[in-house]
Amino acid sequence: MTEALQAIHAWLAEQKLAMITLLEELVNIDSGSYDKEGVDEVGSRLRRFLDGHGLRTRLLPKQHHGDVLRADLNGGPEGPPIVLMGHRDTVFPKGEAARRPFRIKGKRAYGPGVCDMKGGLVQNAFVMAAFQHLGIGIAPLVLLATSDEEIGTPECREDIEAMTRGARAALNAEPGRPSGNVVTGRRGGVFMRVRVTGKAAHSGGNYREGISAIGDLAHKITALHALSNPDEGYTLNVGLVSGGMSLNTIASDAEASFDLRFTQETQRIEMMRKVEAIVAEAKVPGARAELTILGEFCAMEPSPASAALFETYRAAAAQVGLAVGGDYSMGCADSGFAAYVGCPTLCGTGPIGWEAHTANEYLDLDSLVPRAQALALTIARLGRSPLPEPVS
């Protein structure tokens, strides 16, 4: 390890309490995806930290969701960047932070969003600060903190793709696995809603005049579920259903929200063709249906470039005593957008945590410093390596 990297390693080793302090502040701010004010408050707190360490920050305004926060090394080198990714939004409603504020029990921290992914935001911020504080410009380095990942990234996707297209690498600080592994591949997903319109009628006296939206939707649900093939890596699930006015009225309206999960873009194309055909076909004569895409993620498909990035990370982690493997995740994340535009991508590089989206969500506090050190050493190794071949 060079003298410069030893300095970064030593500086990060002294930051654990400061990391926990910033983590507590972020966790205690409600930042549900639709709470623009709260998500922006998390961004403001992060920005104060980054500005305080001499980094160059700016906001990319968003109309409906939180603004995107970008930070660059001040005076750093030019060229294709290494992008440190993370999202500030959580799945929890307003008031959750007051009901379940940040707390520490043993070696774990708890609270809404503590690992998914405010711990990763803290890690990325401190790694950026380490390079800036010590004046080490090994490679162009960018922090990107987005605002709408939990709902399919409807506004921030274009910023992620623009920043990572042609980048040297993207490292997404979703929580590390409990085993300490990172994520080398992920499924993609499309989140959809189908609305069916029929015709209301009295279910006794005027039965023949009715067109049951619920009846038609029931056929569509059965057909959608029948498309699933878990062995091939794609599934469809209807998770929400509503409709009708009363039990003795033919339902004039009904809707269902569902998702498609897939491992390859070719599966998405084929499955969407079949979904659209199911929605278009009326099993109840006279019923009409409309399909809306609410949000979606690209699959994080493994590639030779991402495999090389993983090996770089694994070697860096070994320098700080971490044995790291690569896992495939069945869930979606913003890392899929970076991979989609051809950027070598690695996910799950954040501190170790688990049980996201539940009241039991936790973060392993002892993982904060070594995971930050592993990330910093990865950045250093990437800065010294040739650029990956562009992906068309």
C-alpha positions as CSV (number, residue, x, y, z in Angstrom):
1,M,0.0,0.0,0.0
2,T,1.4,3.4,-1.0
3,E,2.0,6.2,1.5
4,A,-1.1,8.0,0.0
5,L,-3.3,5.0,0.4
6,Q,-2.1,4.4,3.9
7,A,-3.1,8.0,4.7
8,I,-6.6,7.4,3.4
9,H,-6.8,4.0,5.2
10,A,-5.7,5.7,8.5
11,W,-8.1,8.7,8.1
12,L,-11.1,6.5,7.5
13,A,-10.1,4.3,10.5
14,E,-10.6,7.4,12.7
15,Q,-14.1,8.3,11.4
16,K,-16.3,5.6,12.9
17,L,-18.0,7.9,15.4
18,A,-18.4,10.6,12.9
19,M,-19.9,8.2,10.5
20,I,-22.4,7.0,13.1
21,T,-23.3,10.6,14.0
22,L,-24.1,11.4,10.3
23,L,-26.0,8.1,10.0
24,E,-28.2,9.0,13.0
25,E,-29.0,12.4,11.5
26,L,-30.0,10.9,8.1
27,V,-32.1,8.0,9.6
28,N,-34.0,10.5,11.8
29,I,-35.2,12.3,8.7
30,D,-38.3,10.9,7.1
31,S,-37.6,10.5,3.4
32,G,-40.3,8.3,1.8
33,S,-40.1,8.4,-2.0
34,Y,-43.1,10.7,-2.4
35,D,-41.9,13.0,0.5
36,K,-39.9,15.5,-1.6
37,E,-39.3,17.8,1.3
38,G,-37.9,15.0,3.4
39,V,-35.8,13.5,0.7
40,D,-34.4,17.0,-0.1
41,E,-33.7,17.5,3.6
42,V,-31.5,14.3,3.6
43,G,-29.8,15.8,0.6
44,S,-29.2,19.1,2.3
45,R,-27.6,17.4,5.3
46,L,-25.3,15.3,3.0
47,R,-24.5,18.4,1.1
48,R,-23.4,20.3,4.2
49,F,-21.1,17.5,5.1
50,L,-19.6,17.3,1.6
51,D,-19.2,21.1,1.3
52,G,-17.6,21.1,4.7
53,H,-14.9,18.8,3.4
54,G,-14.2,21.0,0.3
55,L,-16.0,19.0,-2.3
56,R,-17.8,20.6,-5.2
57,T,-21.6,20.0,-5.0
58,R,-24.6,20.9,-7.0
59,L,-28.3,19.9,-7.3
60,L,-30.1,18.7,-10.3
61,P,-33.7,19.8,-9.7
62,K,-36.7,17.4,-9.9
63,Q,-40.3,18.4,-10.1
64,H,-42.1,15.5,-8.3
65,H,-39.4,13.8,-6.3
66,G,-36.2,14.9,-4.4
67,D,-33.5,16.7,-6.3
68,V,-30.4,14.8,-7.4
69,L,-27.3,15.6,-5.4
70,R,-24.0,15.4,-7.2
71,A,-20.5,15.9,-5.7
72,D,-17.1,16.0,-7.4
73,L,-13.6,16.2,-6.1
74,N,-12.6,19.9,-6.1
75,G,-9.5,20.1,-8.3
76,G,-9.5,16.4,-9.2
77,P,-8.3,14.9,-12.4
78,E,-10.2,14.9,-15.7
79,G,-11.5,12.0,-17.7
80,P,-14.1,9.2,-17.4
81,P,-15.3,9.2,-13.7
82,I,-15.8,6.5,-11.1
83,V,-19.3,7.0,-9.9
84,L,-20.4,6.2,-6.3
85,M,-24.1,5.7,-6.4
86,G,-26.8,5.8,-3.7
87,H,-30.4,6.7,-3.2
88,R,-31.9,8.9,-0.4
89,D,-35.5,7.7,-0.4
90,T,-37.0,5.0,1.7
91,V,-40.2,2.9,1.6
92,F,-41.5,4.2,5.0
93,P,-44.3,6.7,5.6
94,K,-44.0,10.1,7.2
95,G,-43.7,9.9,10.9
96,E,-41.9,6.6,10.9
97,A,-38.6,8.2,12.0
98,A,-40.4,9.6,15.1
99,R,-41.9,6.3,15.9
100,R,-38.7,4.3,15.4
101,P,-35.8,6.7,15.7
102,F,-32.2,5.7,15.2
103,R,-31.0,3.4,18.0
104,I,-28.0,1.2,18.7
105,K,-28.2,-2.2,20.3
106,G,-25.0,-4.1,20.6
107,K,-23.0,-3.7,17.4
108,R,-26.1,-3.0,15.3
109,A,-27.9,0.2,14.4
110,Y,-31.6,0.3,13.7
111,G,-34.1,2.7,12.2
112,P,-36.0,3.4,8.9
113,G,-33.6,3.2,6.0
114,V,-30.5,2.5,8.1
115,C,-29.1,0.0,5.7
116,D,-31.3,0.7,2.6
117,M,-29.5,2.8,2.1
118,K,-28.5,5.6,4.4
119,G,-25.5,3.6,5.6
120,G,-24.3,3.5,2.0
121,L,-24.7,7.2,1.6
122,V,-22.6,7.8,4.7
123,Q,-19.9,5.5,3.4
124,N,-19.8,7.1,0.0
125,A,-19.7,10.6,1.5
126,F,-16.8,9.7,3.8
127,V,-14.8,8.1,1.0
128,M,-15.3,11.2,-1.1
129,A,-14.2,13.3,1.9
130,A,-11.1,11.1,2.4
131,F,-9.8,11.7,-1.2
132,Q,-10.6,15.4,-1.0
133,H,-9.2,15.9,2.5
134,L,-5.9,14.3,1.7
135,G,-5.7,15.8,-1.7
136,I,-5.3,12.5,-3.5
137,G,-6.7,12.7,-7.0
138,I,-6.1,9.2,-8.3
139,A,-9.1,9.3,-10.6
140,P,-12.1,11.5,-11.4
141,L,-14.6,10.7,-8.6
142,V,-18.3,11.5,-8.5
143,L,-21.0,10.9,-5.9
144,L,-24.5,10.7,-7.1
145,A,-27.3,10.6,-4.5
146,T,-30.7,10.1,-6.1
147,S,-34.2,10.3,-4.8
148,D,-36.8,7.8,-6.2
149,E,-35.2,4.4,-6.4
150,E,-37.8,2.7,-4.2
151,I,-40.5,3.5,-6.8
152,G,-38.7,2.5,-9.9
153,T,-36.6,5.7,-10.4
154,P,-39.1,7.5,-12.7
155,E,-37.3,10.9,-12.6
156,C,-33.7,10.1,-11.8
157,R,-33.0,7.3,-14.3
158,E,-31.9,9.7,-17.0
159,D,-29.3,11.3,-14.6
160,I,-27.9,7.9,-13.7
161,E,-27.6,6.8,-17.3
162,A,-26.1,10.1,-18.4
163,M,-23.5,10.0,-15.6
164,T,-22.5,6.3,-16.0
165,R,-22.5,6.1,-19.8
166,G,-18.8,5.9,-20.6
167,A,-17.8,6.0,-17.0
168,R,-14.8,4.0,-15.7
169,A,-17.0,2.2,-13.2
170,A,-20.2,2.5,-11.1
171,L,-20.2,1.3,-7.5
172,N,-23.7,1.2,-5.9
173,A,-23.7,1.3,-2.1
174,E,-26.7,-0.8,-1.5
175,P,-26.2,-2.8,1.7
176,G,-23.6,-5.6,1.7
177,R,-25.0,-9.1,2.3
178,P,-24.8,-10.5,5.8
179,S,-22.1,-12.8,4.5
180,G,-20.0,-9.7,3.6
181,N,-20.5,-10.5,-0.1
182,V,-21.3,-7.9,-2.8
183,V,-23.8,-8.1,-5.6
184,T,-22.6,-9.0,-9.1
185,G,-25.9,-9.4,-10.8
186,R,-29.6,-8.4,-10.3
187,R,-33.0,-9.0,-11.9
188,G,-34.8,-6.2,-13.6
189,G,-38.4,-5.3,-13.0
190,V,-41.4,-3.5,-14.5
191,F,-44.1,-2.2,-12.2
192,M,-47.5,-1.9,-13.8
193,R,-51.2,-1.2,-13.3
194,V,-54.1,-2.5,-15.4
195,R,-57.5,-0.7,-15.2
196,V,-60.6,-2.4,-16.5
197,T,-63.8,-0.6,-17.4
198,G,-67.1,-2.4,-17.7
199,K,-70.7,-1.4,-17.1
200,A,-72.6,-1.2,-13.8
201,A,-76.0,-2.9,-13.4
202,H,-78.1,-4.4,-10.6
203,S,-76.8,-7.9,-10.1
204,G,-80.4,-9.2,-9.7
205,G,-82.8,-7.2,-11.8
206,N,-80.5,-6.1,-14.6
207,Y,-77.8,-8.8,-14.6
208,R,-77.7,-9.2,-18.4
209,E,-77.1,-5.5,-18.9
210,G,-73.9,-5.4,-16.8
211,I,-70.3,-5.8,-18.0
212,S,-68.2,-7.1,-15.1
213,A,-64.9,-5.3,-14.9
214,I,-64.0,-7.7,-12.0
215,G,-64.9,-10.7,-14.0
216,D,-62.6,-9.6,-16.9
217,L,-59.8,-8.7,-14.5
218,A,-60.0,-12.1,-12.9
219,H,-59.3,-13.7,-16.2
220,K,-56.3,-11.4,-16.8
221,I,-54.9,-12.1,-13.4
222,T,-55.0,-15.8,-14.0
223,A,-53.3,-15.4,-17.4
224,L,-50.6,-13.1,-16.0
225,H,-49.7,-15.5,-13.3
226,A,-49.5,-18.4,-15.8
227,L,-46.7,-16.6,-17.6
228,S,-44.3,-17.0,-14.7
229,N,-41.3,-19.4,-15.0
230,P,-39.1,-19.1,-11.9
231,D,-36.7,-21.7,-13.3
232,E,-36.0,-19.5,-16.3
233,G,-35.7,-16.4,-14.0
234,Y,-38.9,-14.5,-14.8
235,T,-42.0,-14.1,-12.8
236,L,-45.2,-12.0,-12.7
237,N,-47.1,-11.3,-9.5
238,V,-50.4,-9.4,-9.0
239,G,-50.0,-7.8,-5.5
240,L,-52.9,-5.3,-5.3
241,V,-56.5,-5.7,-6.5
242,S,-59.5,-3.4,-6.1
243,G,-62.8,-2.7,-7.8
244,G,-66.6,-2.6,-7.6
245,M,-69.1,-0.6,-5.6
246,S,-71.2,-3.1,-3.7
247,L,-71.7,-6.9,-3.6
248,N,-75.0,-6.6,-5.5
249,T,-73.8,-4.4,-8.3
250,I,-72.0,-5.6,-11.5
251,A,-68.6,-3.9,-11.2
252,S,-68.1,-1.1,-13.6
253,D,-64.4,-0.7,-12.7
254,A,-61.5,-2.8,-11.4
255,E,-57.8,-2.5,-11.3
256,A,-54.7,-4.5,-10.3
257,S,-51.1,-3.6,-9.7
258,F,-48.5,-6.1,-10.6
259,D,-44.8,-6.6,-11.4
260,L,-42.7,-8.5,-13.8
261,R,-39.2,-9.6,-12.8
262,F,-36.6,-10.8,-15.3
263,T,-32.9,-11.6,-15.6
264,Q,-32.3,-10.5,-19.2
265,E,-33.5,-7.7,-21.4
266,T,-34.7,-10.2,-24.0
267,Q,-37.0,-11.7,-21.4
268,R,-38.5,-8.3,-20.6
269,I,-39.2,-7.7,-24.3
270,E,-40.9,-11.0,-24.7
271,M,-42.9,-10.9,-21.5
272,M,-44.1,-7.3,-22.1
273,R,-45.4,-8.4,-25.5
274,K,-47.4,-11.2,-23.8
275,V,-48.6,-8.9,-21.0
276,E,-49.9,-6.4,-23.5
277,A,-51.8,-9.1,-25.4
278,I,-53.4,-10.4,-22.2
279,V,-54.5,-6.8,-21.2
280,A,-55.9,-6.2,-24.7
281,E,-58.0,-9.3,-24.9
282,A,-61.5,-8.9,-23.3
283,K,-62.7,-12.2,-21.8
284,V,-65.9,-10.5,-20.8
285,P,-67.4,-9.0,-23.9
286,G,-67.6,-5.2,-23.8
287,A,-64.9,-4.7,-21.2
288,R,-62.1,-2.3,-21.9
289,A,-58.6,-2.3,-20.3
290,E,-55.7,0.1,-20.1
291,L,-52.1,-0.8,-19.1
292,T,-49.8,1.8,-17.3
293,I,-46.1,1.3,-16.5
294,L,-45.6,2.9,-13.1
295,G,-41.8,2.4,-13.0
296,E,-39.1,-0.1,-14.0
297,F,-35.6,-1.3,-13.5
298,C,-33.1,-2.7,-16.0
299,A,-31.5,-6.0,-15.1
300,M,-27.9,-5.8,-13.9
301,E,-26.6,-8.4,-16.3
302,P,-23.1,-9.7,-15.6
303,S,-20.4,-8.9,-18.2
304,P,-16.7,-9.4,-18.6
305,A,-16.1,-5.8,-17.6
306,S,-18.2,-6.1,-14.4
307,A,-16.5,-9.4,-13.6
308,A,-13.1,-7.6,-13.8
309,L,-14.5,-4.9,-11.5
310,F,-15.6,-7.4,-9.0
311,E,-12.1,-9.0,-9.0
312,T,-10.6,-5.5,-8.4
313,Y,-13.0,-5.0,-5.5
314,R,-12.3,-8.4,-4.0
315,A,-8.5,-7.8,-4.1
316,A,-8.9,-4.4,-2.5
317,A,-11.2,-5.9,0.2
318,A,-8.6,-8.5,0.9
319,Q,-6.1,-5.7,1.7
320,V,-8.2,-4.7,4.7
321,G,-8.9,-8.3,5.8
322,L,-12.3,-8.8,4.2
323,A,-13.1,-12.0,2.3
324,V,-15.7,-11.1,-0.3
325,G,-17.7,-13.2,-2.7
326,G,-20.2,-12.2,-5.4
327,D,-24.0,-12.9,-5.0
328,Y,-26.9,-12.7,-7.5
329,S,-29.8,-10.7,-6.1
330,M,-33.4,-11.4,-7.1
331,G,-34.2,-7.8,-6.2
332,C,-33.9,-4.6,-8.4
333,A,-31.7,-1.6,-7.9
334,D,-30.5,1.5,-9.7
335,S,-27.3,-0.3,-10.6
336,G,-29.2,-2.0,-13.4
337,F,-29.4,1.4,-15.2
338,A,-25.6,1.8,-15.1
339,A,-25.1,-1.8,-16.4
340,Y,-27.7,-1.2,-19.1
341,V,-25.7,1.7,-20.7
342,G,-22.5,-0.5,-20.7
343,C,-20.8,0.8,-17.5
344,P,-18.8,-1.8,-15.5
345,T,-21.0,-2.0,-12.4
346,L,-20.9,-3.5,-8.9
347,C,-23.7,-3.3,-6.3
348,G,-24.0,-4.0,-2.6
349,T,-20.7,-2.2,-1.8
350,G,-22.3,-0.5,1.2
351,P,-21.9,-1.4,4.9
352,I,-23.4,-4.8,5.8
353,G,-27.0,-4.8,6.7
354,W,-30.2,-6.8,6.3
355,E,-34.0,-7.0,6.7
356,A,-34.6,-3.9,4.6
357,H,-38.2,-2.6,4.3
358,T,-39.1,-3.9,7.7
359,A,-39.0,-2.7,11.3
360,N,-36.1,-5.2,11.9
361,E,-33.8,-3.5,9.4
362,Y,-30.3,-3.2,10.8
363,L,-26.8,-2.1,9.9
364,D,-23.6,-3.7,11.3
365,L,-21.7,-0.7,12.7
366,D,-18.4,-2.6,12.7
367,S,-18.6,-2.8,8.9
368,L,-18.7,0.9,8.3
369,V,-15.0,1.6,8.4
370,P,-13.6,-1.6,6.6
371,R,-16.2,-1.4,3.8
372,A,-15.3,2.3,3.3
373,Q,-11.6,1.4,3.2
374,A,-12.3,-1.4,0.7
375,L,-14.1,1.0,-1.5
376,A,-11.3,3.6,-1.3
377,L,-8.7,1.0,-2.2
378,T,-10.9,-0.2,-5.1
379,I,-11.1,3.4,-6.4
380,A,-7.3,3.7,-6.2
381,R,-6.9,0.4,-8.1
382,L,-9.4,1.5,-10.8
383,G,-7.6,4.8,-11.1
384,R,-4.4,3.0,-12.0
385,S,-6.0,0.5,-14.4
386,P,-6.7,1.0,-18.2
387,L,-10.1,2.0,-19.2
388,P,-12.5,-0.8,-20.0
389,E,-13.5,-1.4,-23.5
390,P,-16.7,0.5,-24.4
391,V,-19.9,-1.5,-24.7
392,S,-22.1,-0.8,-27.7
